[in-house]
Amino acid sequence: MHETTLLLVEVGALLLAMSLLGRLALRLGISPIPFYLVLGLAFGEGGLLPLQASEEFLATASEIGIILLLALLGLEYTAPELFSSLLTSRRAGIIDAVLNALPGAALALLLGWGPVAAVALAGVTWVSSSGVIAKLLRDLGRLSNRETPSVLAVLVIEDLAMAFYLPVLSAIVVGVSLVQGAIAVAVAVGVVALILWVALRHGHVISRLFPAEHAEPLLLGVLGLVMLVAGLAQEVSVSAAVGAFLVGIALSGRVAANASAVLTPLRDLFAATFFVFFGLTTDSAALLTMLLPATLLAAVTILTKLVSGSYAARMAGVGTLGQWRAGLVLAPRGEFSIVIAGLAVGAGVEPALAPLATGYVLVTILAGTFLSRLPDAAWFRASVRRRRAASGQAGAAGAQP
């Protein structure tokens, strides 16, 4: 079969299977993310029937999916809202980094992998997946919830921190000089600062570039700008997701509302592809060997994310249920964790780091997808109300003479 024909057949079959699994997820009332991951595993390396012609196409589509997920999240908020959330969440960002990086570093040292692997695994366990969480927030209908700005602030802080972390990690694993590493960090920070400044100061000017009432030029213009900025950001070791998110933040008014409407179908297509591709790139055989330590590490760091996420929401004045929602939805790790592990293993650091990171990411995504729904359950809400009432009565009793 001709390569182009095979590509069409493979992509068509995957899209059809994704549609059927998405419909099943709707019937069950859960997110389709776990089904997309399992589909990818079934047709990935070590799976039932590995795909041959479509891997490169799906890799590009998955990158676009992450960019669109974050761009549309940015369209939901204004630059002042983002800046305010970052200011109020900076302490939560520090707590998030410490609580979630330490377990990964500790496990690498316990396994005898050395300090370089410890730095890499610390990054794997630290950063939540912006792409997965963006989709979860949308699937769960929480974009307008009070805790969502706190969740986004933590995600943005983590992604911005990657502008420092990735160049430093690259310098450590490759062994470049301190000066070269410092230059890479300085360039990355400068690009992030420039994008933030443009978004905060000149967002209204950018919005005027696009015709709000005409769908086709609006779609092409906004999509082009998002991908251009994301690509330039990634070229200087800044997250493409950060670039896309800040472009979304810069747009406002009717342009933002109409751009969200025309980009939503594209986001749904390419975001679903991201999760399938993640499963496709996972070697099922290697995954099994590291599944136990990956699961234990996931259990610990889901708890640490719960602590740091709920703290961020509490600092923003969010109630108890919102704190639970914020902490649990931050559990999934994803794209950055895989990039970090690949960077380290590619430079000759501990080879077992790759299957450990892959298993860890899969466990956190699957567990996080289900755990994030817990605060919506009637029994969970009733339990929180009972505890709140009990603590209120205890406080009143303690205040009596």
Beta strands, then each sheet from edge to edge (+ up, - down):
end
